């Protein structure tokens, strides 16, 4: 499962278990080695003791009567480790001279002095033997491998049983700590899942653990950006609805007036208004398409080095307004000025800018267009003789659908927004200034190609 | 009936002035919030037709300030966003009705009449007084069941009087009801209309209240 807490739980419990297991293996190995060493030393000592007791004649050996009386003094009185040591004394000619109480009848080893191992009656033995040529006997002391293994096993068992008891407890402690550690995350998840889809208010961000704070900050940042985008979209929709539906309402009303009225003058006026209304709607639709064309250019700009003069000339030629109302103030070398721009976007920007200037200028005044070179940029300046823009409205005129008080009857509030969008995408700027005594000067700056 | 239209689209304003004029209203038009507030302070209207998006602000602000001044003039909102939330906001701000663009001219006229009627505290759209029946919706009149032909101005004068039977209506108020800002009013225009009405309805139908104006005569004793 892809859950941090269950992953943490698994990893912590597995690694704790693994540490325990390694410790047990290590203790097992070292205990085994230690037990072997100690028991071997004991075997050797016991054998020597028996040998020396014999030599000093403290024990009588039935050498003569053929081993009828066994030796019994070496048995250790211990419940579990009873019969641990077994002792046999053999004459060098192969007769069993004596043995301890539980020692097997068969010979424990054939080897001479030293350690050896052998299986007698299905039981493995470790044996130390000493040859005593003076007495003509061989003393063998052995202990059962099985008993040795049990000794080691008991030590390990003593370790494993508490471990087995402690591990579930440890798992519980780990589980609780992990849950505790994850609770801020769960709190955030709960806070997000319980809110309404429209709730984009920021998450509480005080007392956050350091590890989670960046995620919460990022989320809050995202919330605020989504909120802004939604507000923008909402107001765009509201304005678009108003700007699209109002002309329709005008058309319908005028059509109904034309149908209802028998007065020739009213009739003719209504039809003229309908015609004007259609022109305005047409322009609005074209501007909406321009705007969406500018927005669609996001990421697919085709910036190329070209002559802005060519674009200016084409835009002026295609203007449907009276051609006499525009004047190009050009010098001979303006044709050679180059800049870096997207031809489609520059055309859109320029067309809307010039159209805007024409719409706000009196019919008998001209709109002038100039081209100028400045450091690192090329300026296109469009000047009109309209009423100008009030200082309070200057910062807002490039907002979509913003129409100031000095609105023209054909405006939609989109023209300058298109200009601004298009020019910003090309890395240029639009600066609007009032002229003295009246009119607006629009400065369109576009970048020049590098290293030219 | 005199109404104020607040709308900034030139084609629509022109159409509303012409169309509502044909429907029997006296129409004044303004295009900004500022002009609307000024007009509403200077003049009493029977109904206001208010667009929501105006060049210098929202129509809702005009509406709120109108209501703050305890001005109960009926208001019909015109708006492009025909959504429930917008309608609720408009009605809660004190609007009496709500028409989404584009609208039908006849429907708008009917809603204006209805709003004005409710504003005047009447339930029926038809006015009746001593056998005279006026139907403002159809601009039609009858006298004792028979046809009665009135000019637009005569109809307006009679309607203004019948809307407040018993109480006198001044000559100035009648002029305001009949003539918009752009129209020239001849000094004796109201007297001429009253005279013609008396000749059509009987001399005793409309009484002159000296110094106050005109009122309808009570039921014959």
Interface residues (C-beta under 8 A of the other chain):
Chain A: X237 X238 X239 X241 X242 X243 X244 X245 X246 X247 X248 X249 X250 X251 X252 X253 X254 X256 X257 X260 X261 X266 X269 X270 X273 X274 X276 X277 X280 X403 X404 X405 X407 X409
Chain B: X8 X9 X10 X11 X12 X14 X15 X16 X18 X19 X22 X32 X51 X52 X53 X55 X56 X78 X79 X80 X81 X100 X101 X102 X103 X104 X105 X106
